[in-house]
Amino acid sequence: MKDWLRHFFTFSPTEQRGILILGFLMMAIGFYKNILPDKPPEPIDITVKVNQKLAAFESEVPRFKSYQKGSQKTFAGINRPFNPNVLSKEEWQAMGFSEKEAASIRKFVEKGGRFRKPEDLRKLYCMSPERYAKLEPFIKLDQLEDRWANSSNSLSKPNQNVRPLELNAADSLKLLKLPGIGAYRASAILRYRNRLGGFWSTEQLHEIRSLPDSIVQKLKLACWTDSLAINRFNINTVSFEDVQNHPYFWKGVAKSIVNYRSKHGPFRSAADLSKIYALSEEQRKKVIHYLRFE
């Protein structure tokens, strides 16, 4: 019995080495088990992470609405009053209308069509209800008949046989018939009209130094302007001298225009005027009425 037990619990050198290695491995496993986490980290879902980043980006950066196809383009917006009867093709385009739509509107006006009340714009094929809703607060029809009807001034009830005077076609004799206008002031109006190339708004009468505000207010009730009579010059061919002599330009702007044409080629649209840093935004809104882009 003792011999059997001694034989059973006696290990050969090979078995002893195996037991030693096994014990070492068990100790190593127990040691690392206490250090390593019980559960491996969950795999990262790349899609979730990307969506989270996009959501954070969109919450901080405003979205820009892209234009839709066809005539129902997203309205670009406007932040100042405008008269649809005097807007140029480029100005209609700047407000979000396509080149074809802008040309169609200008063709309507050039053939004698007039917008007599804001609701008339709804008749345009390219005027969706959404577009009109955004435009309507800024529509300002500078019509003499409306001013007469709404004014309590004595000039608001003119002689029915007297027609309103169109400033761009009036000569000195007709100007002398206006309230507060003598030979000197009539001459000043004609000189300034010739320098401008025509009036696009009666508001421009405020720019004539010899006309006090009280006289201008009366003239605005007795006159109107036909923007189609304005002499527009081609900004891509006009000379340095002609640009410099216009009341809304000066030497620095004239030089910038000529330099731009030589470096970048012709002006393609009114939007290119923003690259002439010598012109402020307010000045660009004025000069646009006297430019052609051809």
Buried (B, 14 or more C-beta within 10 A) or exposed (E): EEEEEEEEEEEEEEEEEEEEEEEEEEEEEEEEEEEEEEEEEEEEEEEEEEEEEEEEEEEEEEEEEEEEEEBEBEBEEBEEEBBBBBBBBBBBBBBBBBEEBBBBBBEBBEEEEEBEEBEBBEEBEBBBEEBBEBBEEBBEBBBBEEBBEEBEEEBEEBEEEEEBBBBBEBEEEBBEEBEBBEEEBBBBBBEBBEEBBBBBBBEBBBBBEEBEEEBBBBBBBBBBBBBBBBEBBEBBEBEEEEBBEBBBBBEEBBBBBBEBBEEEEEBEEBEBBEEBEBBEEEBBBBBBBBBBBE
